[in-house]
């Protein structure tokens, strides 16, 4: 356990940031799962809306520093590719 005042404050700050990061990552995972379900059921309108929402959430997470910006871009690219492969065949 920390004895120095600044170390105690750092522990508190880290606890708050960890909680925020967990909340953000959990919401991202929920969005990805919903998008996977929409793609699996071939609901193009819902999938398109969820893809836009997922992209927005990923970029917000990258801006906050929860995930790296390149990781966010990579995930957006992969989600978009998955969306396009499923719905390009149907057109």
FENSUL-V779870 format. One record per run of one state. SS is the DSSP state (h for helix, s for strand, l for the rest). FROM is the first residue (numbers start at 1). TO is the last residue. If there is no record, write none. Layout:
BEGIN
SS FROM TO
SS FROM TO
END
This chain:
BEGIN
l 1 4
h 5 40
l 41 43
h 44 64
l 65 68
h 69 90
l 91 91
END
